[in-house]
Amino acid sequence: MLNADMNFMATLQAAAKELAVDKITVNAYNPGIVRTKMRDAIDKKLQKLNMKQ
């Protein structure tokens, strides 16, 4: 793991600990895209654009 990656993970873990007091969760171990209706709509639009190319 790169040093920058380790720093990023440490920052996320610190944020998770601080925000946990207010019952806010942080996806600190696998940050990424969360599947939502909005994200699904974006994916469909991107697929259509890719098919045109």
C-alpha positions as CSV (number, residue, x, y, z in Angstrom):
1,M,0.0,0.0,0.0
2,L,1.3,3.4,-0.9
3,N,2.1,6.0,1.8
4,A,-0.6,8.3,0.4
5,D,-3.2,5.4,0.6
6,M,-2.2,4.7,4.2
7,N,-2.6,8.4,5.1
8,F,-6.0,8.5,3.4
9,M,-7.2,5.4,5.3
10,A,-5.9,6.9,8.6
11,T,-7.8,10.1,8.0
12,L,-11.0,8.2,7.2
13,Q,-10.7,6.0,10.3
14,A,-10.2,9.2,12.4
15,A,-13.3,10.7,10.9
16,A,-15.2,7.5,11.6
17,K,-14.3,7.6,15.2
18,E,-15.2,11.3,15.6
19,L,-18.5,11.0,13.7
20,A,-19.5,7.8,15.5
21,V,-20.4,9.9,18.5
22,D,-23.2,11.5,16.4
23,K,-24.2,8.0,15.0
24,I,-22.8,8.9,11.6
25,T,-21.0,6.0,9.9
26,V,-18.1,6.4,7.5
27,N,-17.2,3.8,4.9
28,A,-13.5,3.9,5.9
29,Y,-12.4,0.5,4.7
30,N,-13.8,0.4,1.2
31,P,-14.7,3.9,0.1
32,G,-16.5,3.8,-3.2
33,I,-19.8,4.4,-5.0
34,V,-23.0,3.6,-3.2
35,R,-25.7,2.1,-5.4
36,T,-28.8,4.4,-5.4
37,K,-31.6,5.2,-7.9
38,M,-29.7,8.3,-8.9
39,R,-26.5,6.3,-9.6
40,D,-28.5,3.7,-11.6
41,A,-29.9,6.4,-13.7
42,I,-26.4,7.8,-14.4
43,D,-25.2,4.3,-15.3
44,K,-28.0,3.9,-17.8
45,K,-27.2,7.2,-19.4
46,L,-23.5,6.3,-19.6
47,Q,-24.3,3.0,-21.2
48,K,-26.4,4.8,-23.9
49,L,-23.6,7.2,-24.6
50,N,-21.1,4.4,-24.9
51,M,-23.3,2.5,-27.3
52,K,-23.4,5.5,-29.6
53,Q,-19.7,5.7,-29.9
